[in-house]
Each structure stands twice: as structure tokens, then as C-alpha cells.
């Protein structure tokens, strides 16, 4: 089980590298005026999205495997671990955010993105806020045993 957790954490770090940096590339892309620079950002965004997709996929696989291990070895694991329910809700929003980043990547690739660099700078903070919530829930487990 510790191996599953370790690989899950490595996958999460990989995923978050993309979730935190891809929107920053969008900011720079939105502010770029030279065509050659904009084309370079398109390549960087596409490649980073691939890495981000791999991290997200591995996060899901190792997360499900870890959860399955707990469910098989600890009777009633989900019944009193409400912190886990809250964490999974935040993770659900994180996957939605990831999906929106993929859409923005396509829009930038097709020169269709109309978002301002200011909007993109604010949007860039979303995964950090979700990360804070997820880490607090996992480490502190504030709703453990409630009910």
C-alpha cells in the first residue's frame, strides 16, 4: 500500500506541475505579439498538456488503486472518513479545471482564445487553492470519525 501511495504522490506532483504552469504559459501567450513567439507558445502548451494528461491519468490510476486497497483491508473505511469525501469533491473540481485547460490549449492553438492576461492570471490561482484544501484534508483529516 505504501508503494501505491508513493506512486500516487509522484503522479500528483507531475500533474500539478502542468496545472500550475500551463495557465502561466497562457498569460505569456496572450501578451505575446510576435507571430514566431506565439507559435512557440503553442508548441510548449501542447507538450505540457501531454505531460499534464499523463500525470492526471496516473494520479487517477494510483488513487483508485490506493482507495481500493483501503476498502479491501479496512471494513467501513468510507463510512467515517468524511474528509476523504470532501477531498474527492475537490479532486473532481480539479479534473474539471484540467479539462478547461485542455479547451484553452485548443483555443490558443487555433488563435481563438479571447481571455485577457488579467483573467488568465487570476485563473492560474485555482489549482493552488484546490491544492491547499486537498492537502489540509489529507493531512489534518478534520471530519474523521464524525457522525
C-alpha positions in Angstrom: 0.0 0.0 0.0 2.9 2.4 0.7 4.1 1.8 -2.8 0.7 2.8 -4.2 0.7 6.0 -2.0 4.3 6.9 -3.1 3.5 6.5 -6.8 0.2 8.4 -6.3 2.1 11.3 -4.8 4.7 11.3 -7.7 1.8 11.3 -10.2 0.1 14.2 -8.3 3.3 16.3 -8.4 3.6 15.7 -12.1 0.0 16.6 -12.7 0.3 19.8 -10.6 3.4 20.9 -12.4 1.3 21.1 -15.5 -1.8 22.6 -13.8 0.3 25.4 -12.3 2.5 26.2 -15.3 0.1 25.8 -18.2 -2.0 28.7 -17.3 1.1 30.8 -16.8 2.1 30.0 -20.4 -1.3 31.2 -21.4 -0.7 34.5 -19.8 2.6 34.9 -21.7 0.9 33.7 -24.9 -1.9 36.2 -24.5 0.6 39.0 -24.1 2.8 37.9 -27.0 2.6 40.0 -30.2 5.2 38.4 -32.4 3.9 35.5 -34.5 7.0 33.4 -34.1 6.7 33.7 -30.3 3.0 32.8 -30.3 3.8 29.7 -32.4 6.5 28.7 -29.9 4.0 29.0 -27.1 1.6 26.8 -29.0 4.2 24.0 -29.1 5.1 24.5 -25.4 1.4 24.4 -24.4 0.7 21.3 -26.4 3.7 19.4 -25.0 3.0 20.5 -21.4 -0.6 19.4 -21.8 0.6 15.9 -22.8 2.7 15.7 -19.6 -0.2 17.0 -17.6 -2.6 14.4 -19.1 -0.1 11.6 -18.2 0.1 13.0 -14.6 -3.7 13.2 -14.3 -4.1 9.6 -15.7 -1.5 8.2 -13.3 -3.0 10.1 -10.4 -6.3 8.6 -11.1 -5.0 5.1 -11.5 -2.9 5.1 -8.3 -5.5 7.0 -6.4 -8.2 4.4 -7.3 -5.7 1.6 -6.5 -4.9 3.1 -3.1 -8.5 3.6 -2.3 -9.3 0.1 -3.4 -6.6 -1.3 -1.1 -8.1 0.6 1.9 -11.6 -0.6 1.1 -10.5 -4.2 0.9 -8.4 -4.1 4.1 -10.3 -1.7 6.4 -14.0 -2.5 6.9 -16.2 0.6 6.8 -13.3 2.8 5.6 -15.6 5.2 3.7 -18.3 5.4 6.4 -16.4 7.6 8.9 -13.8 9.2 6.7 -15.8 12.3 5.6 -12.5 14.1 4.9 -12.0 11.7 2.0 -15.4 12.5 0.6 -14.6 16.3 0.7 -11.1 15.6 -0.8 -12.7 13.7 -3.7 -15.1 16.6 -4.4 -12.1 19.0 -4.6 -10.3 16.4 -6.9 -13.4 16.3 -9.1 -13.2 20.1 -9.5 -9.5 19.8 -10.3 -10.2 17.4 -13.1 -12.8 19.9 -14.4 -10.2 22.6 -14.3 -7.8 20.3 -16.2 -10.5 19.8 -18.8 -10.9 23.5 -19.2 -7.1 23.9 -19.6 -7.3 21.4 -22.4 -10.0 23.5 -24.0 -8.0 26.7 -23.6 -5.0 25.0 -25.2 -7.1 24.2 -28.2 -8.4 27.8 -28.4 -4.8 29.2 -28.2 -3.7 26.7 -30.9 -6.4 27.9 -33.2 -5.9 31.6 -32.3 -9.4 31.7 -30.8 -8.8 32.5 -27.2 -10.2 35.8 -26.2 -9.4 35.7 -22.4 -7.4 38.6 -21.1 -4.0 38.1 -19.5 -5.5 39.5 -16.3 -8.3 36.9 -16.3 -5.7 34.2 -17.0 -3.5 35.4 -14.1 -6.5 35.0 -11.7 -7.5 31.7 -13.2 -3.9 30.5 -12.6 -4.6 30.6 -8.9 -7.4 28.0 -8.9 -5.3 24.8 -8.7 -3.2 26.3 -5.9 -6.4 26.9 -3.8 -7.6 23.4 -4.5 -4.2 22.0 -3.6 -4.3 23.8 -0.2 -7.7 22.4 0.5 -6.8 18.9 -0.6 -3.5 18.8 1.4 -5.3 20.1 4.6 -8.0 17.5 4.2 -5.5 14.6 3.7 -3.1 15.6 6.5 -5.5 17.0 9.2 -8.4 14.8 8.3 -10.8 17.2 10.0 -14.0 15.2 9.6 -12.6 11.8 10.7 -14.9 9.9 12.9 -17.7 12.5 12.7 -21.2 11.1 12.6 
